[in-house]
Amino acid sequence: MRTATIKRKTKETDIEVTVDLDGSGVSNVATGVGFFDHMLDLLARHSRIDLTVKAVGDLHIDDHHTTEDVGIAIGQAVKQALGNMAGISRYAGVYMPMDETLSRVVIDISGRPVLVFKVEFPRDKIGAFDTELVREWFNAFAINAGVTLHVETLYGENSHHIAESCFKGLARALRAAVAIDPRAAGEVPSTKGQLGG
């Protein structure tokens, strides 16, 4: 079973995350940040990864710590659930439209954490949510999952649509990259014989 649970408690947040990479896209998400919950719900749905997130954070300050720390925990859970990564497809890329917006998301489950994030938002906020936190979440996820992740919005006008295309793009790329390749016969997809170094 490719599942993992991560608990993370600091003076700023108290978080528990569970993932099942071979799920059906069921989500049970409660962070106290409405727009962020929406993004995590669609991440689960379109990746087909079952995702449970329970987070209590210092929202009286702002949404930053909660958003970033949830990204850390989800990244760690995905990495743990992948184990030695034997048999995975490893690479995936997708173009994700969302109305007038088009984003490209490409992932390599390499064990080498890198984020390239070329996304601009026309507004500073989506409702009460700071758009700069979208990058913070993707960075926290990529670093802690140990993945190389390229996210670029090619064009778009609506900040909500831009954020949604990025999260949906990641979902579909993850879905393909973590999938077991029946032709790989349990092999680690690297000429080095291992991933992550």
Protein Blocks (a to p, Z undefined) as FASTA:
>chain_A
ZZdddddddfkbccdddddfklnopacddehpaklmmmmmmmmmmnopacdddddddfkl
mmmlmmmmmmmmmmmmmmmmnmnopoiakiacddddehjbccddddddehpacddddddd
fbfbehjacfklmmmmmmmmmmmnopacddddfbdfbfklmmmmmmmmmmmmmmmmmpcc
fklnopacbfklpahZZ
